[in-house]
Amino acid sequence: MTAKATFYHAGCPVCVAAEDNVAKAIDRSLYEVEAVHLGNEKSRIAEAETAGVKSVPALVLDGTPFHINFGASLSDLK
């Protein structure tokens, strides 16, 4: 069974670069990876907040959020 990794982003240049460099480097044999574009999926902002995400891009691995650089705060996406 693989663990879950969720990459939250807003589609901005910082987010796209993070997705290219970080999310794609995750070992898919260990993690089931989902990329969530919060600019397009605003209904999932509350989910990201509950997971501890404060800004995007962010990667949540096994329930722990890791913030990567700074593209936008979640409040900017609401």
NORDAMO-V402211 format. One record per pair of residues at least 24 apart in sequence whose ideal C-beta (glycine too) atoms are under 10 Angstrom apart, sorted by the first residue. I is the first residue (numbers start at 1). GAP is how many residues later the second one is. Records with the same first field share a line. If there is no record, write none. Layout:
BEGIN
I = GAP, GAP
END
This chain:
BEGIN
1 = 31
2 = 25, 26, 27, 28, 29, 30, 31
3 = 27, 28, 29, 30, 58, 59, 60
4 = 27, 28, 29, 30, 56, 57, 58, 59
5 = 25, 26, 27, 28, 29, 30, 54, 55, 56, 57, 61
6 = 25, 26, 27, 28, 29, 30, 38, 41, 42, 45, 47, 52, 53, 54, 55, 57, 59
7 = 26, 27, 28, 29, 30, 49, 50, 51, 52, 53, 54, 59, 61
8 = 26, 27, 28, 29, 30, 33, 36, 37, 39, 40, 41, 43, 45, 47, 48, 49, 50, 51, 52, 57, 59, 60, 66, 69
9 = 26, 27, 28, 29, 30, 47, 48, 49, 50, 59, 62, 63
10 = 26, 27, 28, 29, 30, 45, 46, 47, 61, 62, 63, 64, 66, 67
11 = 26, 27, 28, 29, 45, 46, 60, 61
12 = 27, 44, 45, 59, 60
13 = 58
14 = 41, 42, 43, 54, 55, 56, 57, 58
15 = 24, 41, 42, 43, 53, 54, 56, 57
16 = 41, 55
17 = 40, 51, 52, 54
18 = 38, 39, 40, 41, 49, 50, 51, 53
19 = 38, 40, 49
21 = 47
22 = 35, 37, 44, 46, 47
23 = 34, 36, 45
26 = 33, 35
30 = 31
31 = 28, 30, 31
33 = 26, 28
34 = 26
35 = 24
36 = 24
38 = 34, 36, 38, 39, 40
39 = 33, 37, 38
41 = 36
42 = 35, 36
45 = 29, 30, 32, 33
46 = 28, 32
48 = 26, 29
49 = 25, 26, 29
END
